[in-house]
């Protein structure tokens, strides 16, 4: 049985939302706020942090009206357009559809948290000996980042190879 393009897109987005929400449920249920669990020494930590801002907590100190506008209404508008674009643009290649669906799924998952909980649960932290460390992030952030990397890669490398052929 071959799935329709629309159904494949919806399933990929729902999968991204589901794995994010399941992981956040598990973190909320098993890790106390502020607790730090060493997964791999001091390099990979898990914790339970409620992020009221955007990426890396930016905007957490904005007044409630600006938070509503920039952290809820604007992202909903952008994600709505992205969903429309993915579903309606039949000329998109499969790699771009995959990448944009990951971005949409991750974005929707974090918006869901903002609506239901008033904040986004973050829990992963990586520190490579002070040389490089991340902010605290979650599975939805990984979906968005992975989608962006795949989209970037496909834009610069896959399309150039197709045009050469």
Buried (B, 14 or more C-beta within 10 A) or exposed (E): EEEEBEEBBBEBBEBBBEBBBEBBEEBBEEBEEEEEBEEEEEEBBBBBBBBBBBEBBEBBEBEEEEBEEBBEEEBBEEBEEBBEEBBEEEEBEEBBBBBBBBBBBBBBBBBBBBEEEEBBBBBBBBBEEEEEEEBBBBBBBBBBBBBBEBBEEBEEEBEEEEEEE
